[in-house]
Amino acid sequence: MTDHKNLLVDTVRKFVATEVQPLEREVDELGYIPEDKLRALKARAQALGLYAMNMPAAAGGGGLSMVDTCLVEEELGKTSDALIRRIFGQVYPMLMACQGAQRERYLLPTVKGDIICAMAITEPGAGSDAAAISTTARLEGSHWVIDGTKHFISDGDIADYTIVMALTDKEKRARGGITLLLVDKDTPGFSVGRHQPMMGHRGYGHTELVFENCRVPADRVLGKVGEGFKLIMHSVSAVRLAHIGARCVGMARRVLDLMCQHANERRQFGKPIGEFQMVQQMIADSATEIFAARTMVLATAAEIDRGHNAQDKVSMVKLYASEMLGRVADRGIQAFGGMGYSKEMPLERIYRDARVTRIYDGTSEIHRMLIARSVLKNGLDLQGGI
């Protein structure tokens, strides 16, 4: 840890603890962030250089290495996803594929925080199997015509534009038949469907997006025609490692801190409950699993920074960190007893938010399958991260 890294992590940690966490309960109950508070905190984050930190400096982002990104995301994980995406920016790495006029229209304003982007991949019939999408796009003259429905789209209700994954060749599909298209919110034929309330991750919208004869100019292709699936897969490792792996570590660390404080302060039968062996076991198991997950995250991040293909290890991180968080969150509520189940504590929100990490960006079952296939074919490489 260099002085620069320590300063960056300390800045994010203090900002999250003193200015962001106090809003969590209000946002969870309201289902949105009050506009005046959002403007003030977003401006503060931008002034501190904490907005769009995951993007390259050439695009106006933080230009952080993958290790630095994961260190920052670990601290961001100590608050709710709704506040993270609004205050610090949810900027998708694949936007770096913007070319020519697209950079000025989409990439740079998104990194600056002037406009909001949504990512539309998931469909009722295509979740973990993203290549099974049925939304189509056909080229008619100077326009692509999109038809289909997406669902569970985060920020779909407020996004200024959406990156839409569409099928452009039904025969090729993932092997050259899927294209990404940039669709503005006011495009004729595009509409926001029903809102889909979630068990957790409250504070921002999850919606259906409907495309009916939606005509998009031909120059709105992100990347190249037919290479959308490849572009998504190239970008998804960074998302899984930092946004899920590192954030899960941060969220679990917050739970453990609360458990330790409670175990030292709460007295039953004449002594702190931290002296009971069963409580000690919950704390010890949680600490050990957090340490293991954090080591996996940072070792894999370092491997990516060295230019290695760490896709298999990213799947291992995503699997282990998400399931670790579920266990730690459950222990946290158990250690607190009735208070842990109460909305007066942040644990019940963390418990709800944690559950989806085993589902999105590939379920635990899908990642187990990917890991096993790779190990069966190539063996287990443990050298790259050393």
C-alpha positions in Angstrom: 0.0 0.0 0.0 1.6 3.2 -1.2 0.8 6.6 0.4 -1.4 7.4 -2.6 -3.4 4.2 -2.2 -3.8 4.8 1.6 -5.0 8.4 0.9 -7.5 7.2 -1.7 -8.9 4.5 0.5 -9.1 6.7 3.6 -10.8 9.4 1.6 -13.5 7.0 0.3 -13.9 5.3 3.7 -14.5 8.6 5.5 -16.8 9.9 2.9 -18.9 6.8 2.9 -19.1 6.6 6.7 -19.8 10.2 7.5 -21.8 11.4 4.5 -23.4 8.4 2.7 -24.3 5.8 5.3 -26.5 8.2 7.2 -28.9 8.3 4.2 -29.3 4.5 3.9 -32.4 4.0 5.9 -34.2 7.0 4.4 -33.5 5.9 0.9 -34.5 2.3 1.6 -37.8 3.4 3.0 -38.6 6.1 0.4 -37.4 4.0 -2.6 -35.4 7.0 -4.0 -32.8 9.5 -3.0 -34.1 13.0 -2.2 -32.9 15.2 -5.0 -31.4 18.0 -2.9 -29.3 15.5 -0.9 -28.3 13.6 -4.1 -27.1 16.8 -5.8 -25.0 17.8 -2.8 -23.3 14.4 -2.3 -22.7 13.9 -6.0 -21.1 17.3 -6.3 -18.9 16.5 -3.3 -17.9 13.1 -4.7 -17.0 14.8 -8.0 -15.0 17.5 -6.3 -13.0 14.8 -4.5 -12.4 12.9 -7.7 -14.5 10.0 -6.6 -16.9 9.9 -9.5 -16.5 7.3 -12.3 -13.2 6.1 -10.7 -13.3 2.9 -12.7 -13.0 4.6 -16.1 -9.6 5.5 -17.8 -8.2 9.0 -17.2 -8.4 9.6 -21.0 -12.1 9.5 -20.7 -12.2 11.8 -17.6 -12.3 8.9 -15.1 -10.1 8.0 -12.2 -7.7 6.0 -14.2 -7.2 3.5 -11.4 -5.5 0.1 -11.7 -7.7 -2.9 -11.1 -6.1 -3.3 -7.6 -6.9 0.3 -6.8 -10.4 -0.1 -8.2 -11.0 -3.1 -5.9 -9.7 -1.3 -2.9 -12.1 1.6 -3.5 -15.0 -0.7 -4.3 -14.4 -2.5 -1.0 -15.1 0.7 0.8 -18.1 1.5 -1.4 -19.5 -1.9 -0.5 -20.0 -0.6 3.0 -23.1 1.3 1.8 -26.1 0.6 -0.4 -26.0 0.0 -4.1 -28.5 2.7 -4.8 -26.3 5.4 -3.1 -23.1 4.0 -4.8 -24.5 4.2 -8.3 -26.0 7.7 -7.9 -23.2 9.4 -6.0 -20.1 7.7 -7.4 -21.5 6.8 -10.8 -22.5 3.5 -12.5 -20.4 3.9 -15.7 -20.1 0.7 -17.8 -16.6 -0.1 -19.1 -17.8 -1.1 -22.5 -18.5 2.6 -23.2 -14.8 2.8 -24.0 -15.8 1.3 -27.3 -17.5 4.6 -28.3 -16.1 6.0 -31.5 -16.1 9.4 -33.2 -19.2 11.4 -32.3 -20.3 8.8 -29.9 -17.6 9.8 -27.5 -18.9 13.4 -27.2 -22.6 12.3 -27.2 -22.4 9.4 -24.7 -19.0 8.5 -23.2 -17.7 11.8 -21.9 -21.0 13.2 -20.5 -21.6 9.9 -18.7 -18.2 9.9 -17.1 -18.7 13.5 -16.1 -22.1 12.6 -14.5 -24.1 14.8 -16.8 -26.2 11.9 -18.2 -27.1 8.4 -17.0 -26.7 5.1 -18.8 -28.6 1.8 -18.4 -27.5 -1.6 -19.6 -30.3 -3.8 -21.1 -29.3 -7.4 -21.4 -31.6 -9.6 -19.3 -34.9 -10.8 -20.7 -37.7 -13.0 -19.4 -36.2 -15.9 -21.4 -32.5 -15.0 -21.1 -30.9 -14.5 -17.7 -27.7 -16.5 -17.1 -27.7 -17.6 -20.7 -27.4 -14.1 -22.2 -26.9 -15.5 -25.7 -30.5 -16.7 -25.6 -31.9 -13.2 -26.1 -34.9 -12.8 -28.4 -34.7 -9.0 -28.8 -33.8 -8.5 -32.5 -32.4 -5.6 -34.5 -32.6 -5.6 -38.3 -30.9 -3.0 -40.6 -33.4 -1.1 -42.8 -31.6 1.6 -44.9 -29.9 4.0 -42.5 -31.6 2.6 -39.3 -31.6 -0.4 -37.1 -35.1 -1.5 -36.1 -35.3 -3.1 -32.7 -38.1 -5.3 -31.4 -38.3 -7.1 -28.0 -38.6 -6.7 -24.3 -36.0 -6.5 -21.6 -36.6 -6.7 -17.8 -34.9 -6.2 -14.4 -33.1 -3.2 -16.0 -31.5 -1.1 -13.3 -32.1 2.7 -13.8 -34.2 1.9 -16.9 -36.8 4.4 -15.7 -34.4 7.4 -15.4 -31.6 6.6 -17.9 -30.9 9.2 -20.6 -29.9 6.3 -22.9 -29.5 2.6 -22.8 -27.0 0.1 -24.2 -29.2 -2.6 -25.7 -28.0 -6.1 -26.6 -29.9 -7.3 -29.6 -29.8 -10.3 -31.9 -28.7 -9.3 -35.5 -28.0 -12.8 -36.8 -30.1 -15.6 -35.4 -27.8 -18.3 -36.8 -24.5 -16.9 -35.4 -25.9 -15.6 -32.1 -22.9 -15.3 -29.6 -20.5 -16.2 -32.4 -20.9 -12.9 -34.3 -24.7 -12.4 -34.3 -25.2 -10.1 -31.3 -24.8 -6.3 -31.5 -24.9 -3.5 -28.9 -26.9 -0.4 -29.8 -27.1 3.0 -28.1 -30.7 4.0 -27.7 -31.8 7.4 -26.5 -34.8 7.6 -24.1 -36.9 9.7 -26.5 -36.4 7.3 -29.5 -39.8 6.5 -31.1 -40.8 2.9 -30.4 -38.9 2.8 -27.1 -40.8 2.8 -23.8 -40.4 2.0 -20.2 -42.7 -0.8 -19.1 -43.8 -1.9 -15.6 -41.6 -1.3 -12.6 -40.4 -4.5 -10.9 -40.0 -3.9 -7.1 -37.2 -6.0 -5.5 -36.6 -7.6 -2.2 -33.5 -5.6 -1.8 -31.5 -2.9 -3.7 -34.2 -0.4 -3.0 -33.7 3.2 -3.9 -33.5 2.9 -7.6 -35.7 1.5 -10.3 -35.7 -1.9 -11.9 -38.0 -1.9 -15.0 -39.1 -3.5 -18.2 -38.0 -1.8 -21.4 -40.1 -2.3 -24.5 -39.0 -1.9 -28.1 -41.7 -1.9 -30.8 -40.4 -1.1 -34.2 -37.8 1.2 -32.5 -35.7 2.9 -35.1 -32.2 3.7 -34.2 -29.7 5.5 -36.6 -27.1 3.1 -38.0 -24.2 5.0 -36.4 -25.4 4.0 -32.9 -23.7 0.7 -32.9 -21.4 0.4 -29.9 -18.2 -1.3 -31.1 -18.8 -3.4 -34.2 -21.8 -5.2 -35.7 -21.9 -8.8 -34.5 -19.3 -8.3 -31.7 -21.6 -7.2 -28.9 -21.4 -10.4 -27.0 -17.6 -10.4 -27.2 -17.6 -6.8 -25.9 -19.8 -7.6 -23.0 -17.7 -10.6 -22.0 -14.5 -8.6 -22.3 -16.0 -6.0 -19.9 -17.8 -8.3 -17.5 -14.7 -9.6 -15.7 -14.0 -6.1 -14.2 -17.6 -5.7 -13.2 -17.7 -9.1 -11.5 -14.4 -8.7 -9.7 -14.8 -5.1 -8.5 -18.6 -4.4 -8.3 -19.4 -7.8 -6.9 -16.3 -9.4 -5.4 -14.8 -6.3 -3.7 -18.1 -4.9 -2.7 -19.1 -8.2 -1.1 -15.9 -8.0 0.9 -16.7 -4.5 2.0 -20.3 -5.3 3.0 -19.1 -8.3 5.0 -16.5 -6.3 6.8 -19.2 -3.8 7.8 -21.3 -6.7 9.2 -18.3 -8.1 11.1 -17.5 -4.7 12.6 -21.1 -4.4 13.9 -20.9 -8.0 15.2 -17.7 -7.3 17.2 -19.0 -4.0 18.6 -22.2 -5.7 19.7 -20.4 -8.7 21.1 -18.3 -6.5 23.3 -21.1 -4.3 24.5 -24.1 -6.7 24.8 -24.2 -8.5 28.2 -26.2 -11.6 29.0 -25.9 -13.8 32.0 -23.5 -11.3 33.6 -20.9 -11.1 30.8 -20.4 -9.8 27.3 -21.8 -12.2 24.7 -18.4 -12.1 23.0 -17.2 -14.4 25.7 -19.6 -17.1 24.6 -17.9 -19.7 22.4 -20.7 -19.9 19.9 -20.6 -16.1 19.3 -16.8 -16.4 19.0 -17.2 -19.1 16.4 -19.5 -16.8 14.3 -16.9 -14.0 14.5 -13.9 -16.3 13.8 -15.6 -18.0 10.8 -16.6 -14.6 9.4 -13.2 -13.0 9.8 -11.5 -16.0 8.2 -13.9 -16.1 5.2 -13.6 -12.3 4.7 -9.8 -12.6 4.7 -9.9 -15.5 2.1 -12.3 -13.5 -0.2 -10.3 -10.3 0.0 -7.1 -12.2 -0.8 -8.7 -13.8 -3.8 -10.0 -10.4 -5.0 -6.7 -8.6 -4.7 -4.6 -11.4 -6.1 -6.9 -11.7 -9.2 -6.9 -7.9 -9.6 -3.1 -7.9 -9.6 -3.1 -10.6 -12.2 -5.4 -8.5 -14.5 -3.1 -5.5 -14.0 -0.2 -7.6 -15.3 -2.2 -8.3 -18.5 -3.1 -11.9 -17.7 -6.4 -13.6 -18.6 -7.9 -14.2 -15.2 -11.5 -15.1 -16.3 -11.6 -18.4 -14.5 -10.4 -16.8 -11.2 -12.9 -14.0 -11.6 -15.6 -16.7 -11.6 -14.1 -18.2 -8.5 -14.1 -14.8 -6.8 -17.7 -14.0 -7.8 -18.8 -17.4 -6.5 -16.9 -17.4 -3.2 -17.3 -13.7 -2.3 -21.1 -13.7 -2.9 -21.7 -16.9 -0.9 -19.3 -15.7 1.8 -21.4 -12.5 2.2 -24.6 -14.5 2.5 -23.1 -16.5 5.4 -21.7 -13.5 7.2 -24.9 -11.5 6.8 -26.8 -14.4 8.3 -24.4 -14.7 11.2 -24.7 -11.0 11.8 -28.4 -11.1 12.3 -28.1 -14.2 14.5 -25.5 -12.5 16.7 -27.8 -9.5 17.2 -30.9 -11.5 17.8 -34.2 -9.6 17.5 -32.4 -6.3 17.0 -30.6 -7.7 13.9 -34.0 -8.5 12.4 -35.3 -5.0 13.1 -35.2 -2.1 10.7 -33.5 0.0 13.4 -30.3 -1.8 12.4 -28.7 -1.8 8.9 -28.3 -5.6 9.1 -31.7 -6.6 7.7 -31.2 -4.3 4.6 -27.7 -5.8 4.1 -29.2 -9.3 4.4 -31.7 -8.4 1.7 -29.2 -6.7 -0.6 -26.7 -9.5 -0.2 -29.0 -12.2 -1.5 -29.0 -11.1 -5.1 -25.2 -11.2 -5.4 -25.5 -15.0 -5.9 -27.9 -14.4 -8.8 -26.9 -11.4 -11.0 -23.9 -11.5 -13.4 -24.2 -15.2 -13.5 -25.7 -17.4 -10.7 -23.5 -19.4 -8.4 -24.5 -22.5 -10.3 -23.4 -21.1 -13.6 -20.1 -20.0 -12.2 -19.5 -23.5 -10.7 -20.2 -25.0 -14.1 -17.7 -22.6 -15.8 -15.0 -23.2 -13.2 -15.4 -27.0 -13.4 -15.3 -27.0 -17.2 -12.1 -25.0 -17.2 -10.4 -27.1 -14.6 -11.4 -30.3 -16.3 -9.9 -29.0 -19.6 -6.9 -27.1 -18.4 -6.2 -28.0 -14.8 -5.9 -25.4 -12.0 -3.4 -22.6 -12.6 -2.3 -21.1 -9.3 0.8 -19.3 -10.5 -0.6 -16.3 -12.2 -1.6 -14.4 -9.1 1.8 -14.9 -7.4 
